[in-house]
């Protein structure tokens, strides 16, 4: 399972999500980073485009006045081909996916390979299998 970014700050528009969905690809915007990770992606792997930020107000749980990390899952699909160049993979994107927000366990790197940990399994179930996030679990883990 992969979570990947789509923000290219030097491009106009910087958010490449629409282009990726239209072209049936995901592309690494760097020529010198994440190449080995992208080469690891294989047909059948699940992939989602993410955006990360922080939020303090209007949360769906009691954040005790604290700022919380937030990850928006913007699109998801399945890798169907990898060119092996570390830059581009072909993706069959889900056409009617509705973006959704996840809180607490987030990461900013452009390419995030989710490992087999409790937090990652919870995120996988949320992002790829539409399981609701257990806010109480994370509030307890983060703040006791």
Steps between C-alpha positions, in 0.01 A plus 500: 500500500635838394405857584646753257503874449390696196616853579764643269576847635679620186213408263178679415275369632713350780247226584544224240212282626264580211771431242595170664137386504443606137820331377468185714841550660678611811828679447785574737571871465862459608785385278732424791274375783272203567618319186568171681161511673315564174688209341361277781139567396356203314179417318229418750634737767245748630586869476334818624576866444528690827542853624619580852442801721404587856166600648390637836134596462181330375627147560271196531641422848615686813856609422544663844589825327805347337606509136465164325671364190258424217532296184244539223462196276425664164491202264572128507565224256708200406842499339473323161848565363843624599748630244790434738637852462419608856282778365168371366250220560178426318195501726139398463338772711159446661274732300251602771723516806400773746790654690510452877704615798713297742657640817809443718716236327622686192820551303615778269744320265384481140513118502390311812505122494271384779665237718332223699443685829182553699474867399569421134244218493239741636590755233486235226153390610386864497662607173444187293209311661280788626517410868428795729791640699487422872558853632483392865789256445724773359399768753594256777830403333600860429390670822412226750 
